[in-house]
Amino acid sequence: LSGALSSAVTDVPIYSILESHKDEEIYYRTDHHWTGLGAYYAAEKFAQTAGVDFTPLSSYTKKVRTGYVGTMYKYTNYSATLLNNPEDFVTYAPTSSYVATFYDQKLQNGRTHDLFWYVDDDHRSSWYSTYLAGDAYSVVIKSGTCTNGRKLLIVKDSYGNALVPYFVDSFEEIYVVDARVFSLSLTSLVSEKGITDVLFAECAYSAVGAYRKNVEALTE
């Protein structure tokens, strides 16, 4: 895949950045994902590495939902301890304009929707799916503000979902695909869409575990 890009693959070292913010709520207590704040710090580091503009967190619209008990609540067989110790679910929405289109795994049958989807209180353990409606769709975002000619492809698992809103002002177009379910060639996608940048945004398990084969298959 790197051969289809204009530059070599570059590591984006986010561990030290997250370490410097360890006293902040960068990961959930009741969910295995990072928070919107943790994702913001990682996105900022990527933008610095890529050399693109990046909008400060103060420019986003902050929304807080109380009473969140995430995936760990389900994984621990609906633990009463977690239920009685909920946390806040916080999102940061861009205030600038964009158009997001949600497609199936062949980039067909598109429908426009905001990057944030409403998940009701009866499914509070799934509130992380507020980002991009979870992993069901491939998404194409066209920025209404950025004119730098850069196009970003994000190859992700669920961790990458929370990163996406922070790049609306940094790239003219953003393509988001989940390597676990996407069915097209990533190499062809890069060439056909004129992708200039590719970000692999996956947790360690996906990067080195069974899902690695999915990424390898999509680059053939």
N, C-alpha and C positions, 0 to 999 in steps of 0.2 A: 504493500500500500504506500509506503514512504516513497517509492520510486515514482509515483504519480504526482507527488508534491514538488514544490519549487525549492524546498530546503530539507535538511536532514531532520530526523526525529530528535526532539529536545525533551529532556526530563523536566517536569515541573515539580520541584520539591516542596510539598505542602506540609510535611511533618513538622518542620521547625516553626512554620507559621501557626499551625494549630497549637503547638506546644506553647507558644508565646501568649496564646489566648485561653489557656487551659482553665483559668479561673472564671471564664465566662460560660454561658450555656451554649456550647457548640455541639453537643450531642444530647439526645433525649435520655431521660432516666427510664422511661417506659417503652422505648422504641429503639430498634437497632440502628436507625439512621442518624445522620447528623442533622442538626437544626438548620433553619434558614440562615442563621447567623454564621454557623460553621461553614456552610456552603459559600456564603459571601466571601469569607476570608480566602477560601480556596480559589474562587472565581477571580478575585482581585490579583492573586499571585499569577494565575494563568494569563490574565490580561497584561500584566507587567512583562511576563516572559514573551508574549506574542507581540508586544509593542503596539497595543491598541488603546484607545481611550477607554476609561472606566468611570462609571457614574458612582459617586459616593453614596453610602447607605442613607444618609440624611435626605436624599432626594427621592427616596422610595416611600410608598404609602404602607405604613405598618398596620397590620391587623392582628389582633390577639383573640384567640378562642380559648376559653378556660375549660378545665375538666378533661383534658386529653389523657387517655391511657392507650398507648400505641401497641405495636405488634408484640411486645413482650408480655402484654396482658393475655393475648391469645396463646403465645408459646408456653406460658406457665399455667395453662389450663384455667384461665380466668381467675388469677390470683386475687384474693380479697385484699391483700396487702397493697398491691398496685392500684386496685380500684379505689381504695381509701386514701391514696396518695397521688392524685392526678397532678398534671403539670399544664403549663400553657402551651398552646400550639401557635407559633408566631410566623407569619409570612410577610414578605416585603415585595410589594407589587410595583413595577416600573410605572412612572407617570407619563412617560413619553409614548408616542403612538407606535403601533405595530399591527400587523395582521398575522395571525397564527392559523394555519390550516392543519387539521388532524386527518391523517390517512391510515389506511390499513398497511400491512407489512409489505405490500408491493407498491406503495406510494400511489394507490388508487382510492377512489371513493372518498374524496376529501370533503370536510365540513369545517367551517370557521368556528372558532370558539376562543374565548379568553384563555390565557395560559393557566389560570387557576380555576378549578372545578369545585363546585360545592358538594361536600359529603355531609350528609345529615347527622344529627346527634345520635341517632340509633346505630350508626356505624362509626362511632368515634375512634375505634381502633384502626380504622382505615383512613384517618384524616391525612396521612402522608400522601394519599392519592389525590389530595387537593392539587398537587403539582402534576400537571399534564394528564390528569385522569389515570395516574398510575403508569403501567407499562404496556397498555393495550395498543397504543397508537405510535406511528411515526409522525413527526411533526415538522413542518416547514414554517419558519417565521421570517417575515420581511419587515425590516426596520423602517420606521417612518422618519428617522432622524439621521441615521448613519449613511455616509456617502464615501467611504474609504475604499470601496471596491473589494473588500475582504469578505469571503464566504466561509463559514465555519461548519464543519461536520462534527457532531458529537456522537461518539459511539459509547453507549453507556449501559449500566444496569440501573436499578432504582436510585442509587446514590446520585447519579447524574441529573435526575429530574429537578432537584432543588437548585442546581447551578444555572439552568437555562434562562430564567428571567433576568439575570444580571448581565447578560450579553446583548440585550436588545439595542443598546446604544453603541456597542463595540464592533458589530459586524452588520453588513448590509443584509445578508441572508444567513439563517441558521437552519441546519438540517439535523434532526435528532432521531437516532435510530437505536433500538435495543438489540444488541448482538444475539441475545438469547432467542429472539423470535423473528427478526428481520430476515427477508427471504431473497433480497437482491444482492448483487455483487457490489461490495464497497468500492473496489477499484474502478468499476464502471461508473458508479455514482460520482466519484471524485472527478473523473474526466468529463462526463456529460454535463454536470452542473457547474463546472469551473470552480470547484472547491479550492480554496487557497490554504486553509488551515484545518487540521484534524485534531480533535481532543478525545483521548480515551479516558473516560470518566467512570471508573469502576472500582468497587471495593476490592480488597486483596483477594478475597475468595474467588470472585469472578475472574480476576486477572490471571491467577495461577491455578485455579481449580478446573472443574469439568467444563465450565463455560468458555475456557480458552479455545477449545476446539471449534466452538461456534464462530469465533472471530477469525480463526485460521481458514475455516471453510468459506467465509464470506469474502476473503481476499484472493481466492483462487481465480 
